Structure formats: C-alpha cells, structure tokens
Amino acid sequence: MELKVGEYKLPEVISFNFEELKTELLARTKHYETVIYTDDDIKTARSDRADLNKLKKALNDERIRLEKEYMVPFKQFKAQIDEIIAIIDKPTALIDSQIKEYEQRKKDEKKEQIKAVFAEAALPEYITLEKIWDESWLNSTCTISRVKEDLKTLAYRDAQAMESIKTLPEYAFEAAEYYKQSLDIAAALAKANELARIAKAKKEAEAKVEIVEEIPASEPITEAEVEETAEVVRAWIKFEANLSESEARELAAFFRYNKIEFRPIK
C-alpha cells in the first residue's frame, strides 16, 4: 500500500508589471523622503498618504485573492490526506495501548523480581529499596544479573562507609545516623566535622566565661573601697590577667554589659 500522486503541474509564475511599478514607486517615494509639508500643506499630505495606502491595499488584496485561488487544490489534497491518516490513527491507537499494557506488565513483573533479589541481598535495615531505586533497572536492556551486581557494589560501599565513620575521633554516632538517612558518606563526614567545630567553639566560649567568673576569687582584695546599694554590694578589686587583645576586648565588653566599673592599675 502506497500513496500514488498523479502528474501535476506546479502553478505558473504569476506575471505582472513588477519592474514598471517598482521603478515608478522608487521615484515617487524618493520625492516623499525630501518633501516638507507646511501647515498649509496638511490637506495635501493627507491626500498623498491616502493615495499611497490605496495603492498598497490594492496590491495586497490582489495577493490575497491569488493566494486563496492557488491554495484551493492543495487544501483539497491536504483534507483527503488527513482523512486517510485518521483511518490509520484508529487501529494505531488500539495497538499502541496493547503494547503499553504489555510493557507495563513486564515492568511490574521485573519489579517483583528486583524486590526478591533485594531481599536476598540482606542489606542493613536502613538501606531500603525506595532509597536506592534505579529506574534504569526496569529497562529491557538491564538484566537481573546487573541488578545483583549493583546491589553487591552498594553493599561493599556501605561497609566501607561505616568503617570510615568508625575511625572518626568524635561524633561517630551522629555521623552514622546521618549516613543511615542520606546514604551519603561525604555529607556524613562533613556533618561530623561541623559538629566538632561547633563543640570546639562552644568549649572555648565557655572557658572564657569561666575565667571572668573566677576573677573575684583568684586574687586577694586590696585597697577595698566598699560601695553599697539597695541591690548589689561591690568593691574595687585589683587583678592582672594574661589575655590576648581579643580576649581583653571581650572581658571589657562583659564588664560594660553588666555595668561593672573598671579602670587601669597605676
């Protein structure tokens, strides 16, 4: 079955006085490029514009008329082809639906096979099939043997990941829990490092506070000049501390925040 198109002649070239019109219009429009209409010439300007638009409309209307005339046989041909294609589309759609049903059924069967293979792999509980699912496993080109190899590779990488986590000096538990959720060893190690960094910063901050809190008891009171108020009893205390510049600023900030007067020792 094939389409057999009978002999036909392409439409002949439509001839008209193209060169004559072109030459005349080029000369005429060149005149309009330099003409200057005064206020008294507005009526003439409108008339000239109307003449040009009239000519433009006449040319365009003729083009549209001939275009419609030329398209009549093609439109008839197109309508007939579309009618034949519609006849073809009906059984094609029926066949396509059956093929899709078959392909879906084979995918469902393969998915059950993959579930069985996954169960036999005996991976840790935190590794679920949903977490590691690879849609390419359902492709017809992917064998069950390849799925088994993928699972073996995954089991090996998981064991290596857990061993890496065990070597962490701290926060190994937190890193392991994070890894069990994400299965991303790089992210888990980064999480442990971040926790360690935060803990270190916290410890350093707490140590600075302890130094400030111990100052009143670390040195004997000398030259006490006691001042009593209704709320707090305070005394002038002389002390020295071995501090860095930044620690000294933090200590000064602590004094100011708690409204504690301080002055240099002379």
C-alpha positions as CSV (number, residue, x, y, z in Angstrom):
1,M,0.0,0.0,0.0
2,E,1.5,3.3,-1.1
3,L,0.5,6.8,-2.0
4,K,0.5,7.4,-5.7
5,V,0.3,11.1,-6.7
6,G,-0.7,11.7,-10.3
7,E,1.2,14.0,-12.5
8,Y,0.5,17.6,-11.9
9,K,1.9,20.9,-13.0
10,L,3.1,23.5,-10.5
11,P,1.3,26.8,-10.8
12,E,2.9,29.0,-13.4
13,V,4.7,32.1,-12.3
14,I,2.3,35.0,-12.0
15,S,3.5,37.8,-14.1
16,F,2.6,41.4,-13.7
17,N,4.2,44.8,-14.3
18,F,6.6,44.4,-11.5
19,E,9.5,46.4,-12.9
20,E,7.2,49.2,-14.0
21,L,5.6,49.6,-10.6
22,K,8.9,49.3,-8.8
23,T,10.6,52.0,-11.0
24,E,7.6,54.4,-10.6
25,L,7.3,53.8,-6.9
26,L,11.0,54.3,-6.2
27,A,10.9,57.6,-7.9
28,R,7.8,58.6,-6.2
29,T,8.9,57.6,-2.7
30,K,12.2,59.3,-3.2
31,H,10.3,62.5,-3.6
32,Y,8.4,61.9,-0.4
33,E,11.7,61.4,1.5
34,T,12.7,65.0,0.9
35,V,9.3,66.8,0.7
36,I,8.4,69.1,3.7
37,Y,4.8,69.8,4.3
38,T,4.0,73.2,5.8
39,D,0.9,73.8,8.0
40,D,-0.9,75.0,4.9
41,D,0.0,71.7,3.1
42,I,-1.5,69.3,5.6
43,K,-4.5,68.7,3.4
44,T,-2.1,67.7,0.5
45,A,-0.1,65.5,2.9
46,R,-3.3,63.6,3.9
47,S,-4.2,63.2,0.3
48,D,-0.8,61.8,-0.6
49,R,-0.9,59.4,2.3
50,A,-4.4,58.2,1.2
51,D,-3.2,57.6,-2.3
52,L,-0.2,55.5,-1.2
53,N,-2.4,53.5,1.2
54,K,-4.9,52.9,-1.5
55,L,-2.3,51.5,-3.8
56,K,-0.8,49.4,-1.1
57,K,-4.3,47.9,-0.3
58,A,-5.0,47.2,-3.9
59,L,-1.7,45.3,-4.2
60,N,-2.2,43.3,-1.0
61,D,-5.9,42.5,-1.9
62,E,-4.8,41.0,-5.2
63,R,-2.1,39.0,-3.5
64,I,-4.6,37.5,-1.0
65,R,-7.1,36.7,-3.8
66,L,-4.5,34.8,-5.9
67,E,-3.1,33.1,-2.8
68,K,-6.5,31.7,-2.0
69,E,-7.0,30.6,-5.6
70,Y,-3.7,28.8,-5.7
71,M,-4.3,27.1,-2.4
72,V,-7.7,25.5,-3.4
73,P,-6.2,22.3,-5.0
74,F,-3.7,21.9,-2.2
75,K,-6.3,22.3,0.5
76,Q,-8.4,19.6,-1.1
77,F,-5.3,17.3,-1.3
78,K,-4.5,18.0,2.4
79,A,-8.1,17.3,3.5
80,Q,-8.0,13.9,1.7
81,I,-4.6,13.0,3.2
82,D,-5.9,14.0,6.7
83,E,-8.9,11.7,6.2
84,I,-6.7,8.8,5.3
85,I,-4.4,9.5,8.3
86,A,-7.4,9.5,10.6
87,I,-8.3,6.0,9.4
88,I,-4.7,4.8,10.2
89,D,-4.7,6.5,13.6
90,K,-7.6,4.5,14.9
91,P,-6.0,1.0,14.8
92,T,-2.6,2.5,15.7
93,A,-4.0,3.8,18.9
94,L,-5.5,0.4,19.8
95,I,-2.2,-1.4,19.0
96,D,-0.3,1.2,21.0
97,S,-2.5,0.8,24.1
98,Q,-1.9,-3.0,24.0
99,I,1.9,-2.5,23.6
100,K,1.9,-0.1,26.6
101,E,-0.1,-2.6,28.7
102,Y,2.4,-5.3,27.8
103,E,5.4,-3.2,28.6
104,Q,3.9,-2.1,31.9
105,R,3.1,-5.7,32.8
106,K,6.7,-6.7,32.1
107,K,8.0,-3.8,34.2
108,D,5.7,-4.9,37.1
109,E,7.0,-8.4,36.8
110,K,10.6,-7.3,36.7
111,K,10.0,-5.0,39.7
112,E,8.8,-8.1,41.7
113,Q,12.0,-9.9,40.7
114,I,14.1,-7.0,41.8
115,K,12.3,-6.9,45.2
116,A,13.1,-10.6,45.6
117,V,16.8,-10.0,44.7
118,F,16.9,-7.1,47.1
119,A,15.5,-9.2,49.9
120,E,18.2,-11.9,49.2
121,A,20.9,-9.3,49.4
122,A,20.2,-8.9,53.1
123,L,21.4,-5.3,53.3
124,P,21.1,-3.3,56.5
125,E,17.6,-2.2,57.5
126,Y,18.4,1.5,56.9
127,I,19.0,0.7,53.2
128,T,15.5,0.5,51.7
129,L,14.7,-0.3,48.1
130,E,13.0,3.1,47.8
131,K,16.2,4.9,48.8
132,I,18.4,3.1,46.2
133,W,15.9,2.5,43.5
134,D,17.3,2.9,40.0
135,E,14.6,3.4,37.3
136,S,17.0,2.0,34.6
137,W,16.7,-1.4,36.3
138,L,13.3,-1.7,34.6
139,N,14.7,-1.2,31.1
140,S,14.5,-4.2,28.9
141,T,18.3,-4.0,28.3
142,C,19.0,-4.3,32.1
143,T,19.3,-7.9,33.3
144,I,18.6,-9.2,36.8
145,S,22.3,-10.1,36.9
146,R,23.2,-6.5,36.6
147,V,20.8,-5.6,39.4
148,K,22.5,-8.2,41.6
149,E,25.9,-6.7,40.8
150,D,24.7,-3.2,41.6
151,L,23.4,-4.4,45.0
152,K,26.8,-6.1,45.7
153,T,28.6,-2.9,44.9
154,L,26.2,-1.0,47.1
155,A,26.8,-3.4,50.0
156,Y,30.6,-3.0,49.6
157,R,30.4,0.8,49.5
158,D,28.1,0.7,52.6
159,A,30.6,-1.4,54.6
160,Q,33.4,0.9,53.6
161,A,31.4,4.0,54.6
162,M,30.6,2.6,58.0
163,E,34.3,1.7,58.5
164,S,35.3,5.3,57.7
165,I,32.7,6.6,60.2
166,K,34.1,4.3,62.9
167,T,37.5,6.0,62.5
168,L,36.2,9.4,63.5
169,P,37.7,10.7,66.7
170,E,34.3,12.1,67.8
171,Y,30.7,12.3,66.7
172,A,30.9,8.9,65.0
173,F,27.4,8.1,66.3
174,E,25.9,11.3,64.8
175,A,27.7,10.8,61.5
176,A,26.4,7.2,61.3
177,E,22.8,8.3,62.0
178,Y,23.1,11.0,59.3
179,Y,24.6,8.5,56.9
180,K,21.8,6.0,57.5
181,Q,19.3,8.6,56.5
182,S,21.1,10.0,53.4
183,L,23.5,7.2,52.4
184,D,25.9,9.9,51.6
185,I,29.3,9.2,53.2
186,A,30.8,12.6,52.2
187,A,27.9,14.5,53.7
188,A,28.0,12.4,56.9
189,L,31.7,13.1,57.4
190,A,31.1,16.8,56.8
191,K,28.4,16.7,59.4
192,A,30.7,15.2,62.0
193,N,33.4,17.8,61.2
194,E,30.8,20.6,61.6
195,L,29.6,19.2,64.9
196,A,33.2,19.0,66.1
197,R,33.8,22.6,65.0
198,I,30.8,23.8,66.9
199,A,31.7,21.9,70.0
200,K,35.2,23.3,70.0
201,A,33.9,26.9,69.6
202,K,31.4,26.3,72.4
203,K,34.1,25.0,74.7
204,E,36.3,28.0,74.0
205,A,33.5,30.4,74.7
206,E,32.6,28.6,78.0
207,A,36.2,28.7,79.1
208,K,36.4,32.5,78.6
209,V,33.3,32.9,80.7
210,E,34.7,30.8,83.5
211,I,37.9,32.9,83.6
212,V,35.7,36.0,84.1
213,E,33.6,34.4,86.8
214,E,36.7,33.2,88.7
215,I,38.4,36.7,88.8
216,P,36.9,37.8,92.2
217,A,38.2,34.7,94.0
218,S,41.6,34.4,92.2
219,E,43.2,37.4,93.9
220,P,43.1,38.8,97.4
221,I,41.1,42.0,97.9
222,T,43.3,45.0,98.4
223,E,42.6,48.7,98.9
224,A,38.9,47.8,99.2
225,E,36.6,50.7,99.0
226,V,33.2,49.1,99.5
227,E,30.1,50.7,97.9
228,E,26.7,49.5,99.0
229,T,23.5,50.0,97.1
230,A,20.0,48.7,97.5
231,E,20.7,45.8,95.1
232,V,24.4,44.9,94.9
233,V,27.4,45.2,97.1
234,R,30.5,45.9,95.1
235,A,34.2,46.5,95.9
236,W,37.2,47.7,93.9
237,I,39.5,44.7,93.2
238,K,43.0,44.8,91.7
239,F,44.0,41.9,89.4
240,E,46.1,41.1,86.4
241,A,45.3,38.6,83.7
242,N,47.3,37.2,80.8
243,L,44.9,37.9,77.9
244,S,45.1,38.3,74.2
245,E,43.9,41.6,72.6
246,S,40.6,40.0,71.5
247,E,40.1,38.3,74.9
248,A,40.7,41.7,76.6
249,R,38.1,43.3,74.4
250,E,35.6,40.5,75.3
251,L,36.3,41.0,79.0
252,A,35.8,44.7,78.7
253,A,32.6,44.1,76.9
254,F,31.5,41.7,79.7
255,F,32.1,44.5,82.3
256,R,30.2,47.0,80.3
257,Y,27.3,44.7,79.7
258,N,27.0,44.0,83.5
259,K,27.5,47.7,84.3
260,I,30.8,47.0,86.2
261,E,33.1,49.9,86.5
262,F,36.8,49.2,85.7
263,R,40.0,51.3,85.5
264,P,43.6,50.6,84.7
265,I,46.0,49.8,87.6
266,K,48.5,52.6,88.3
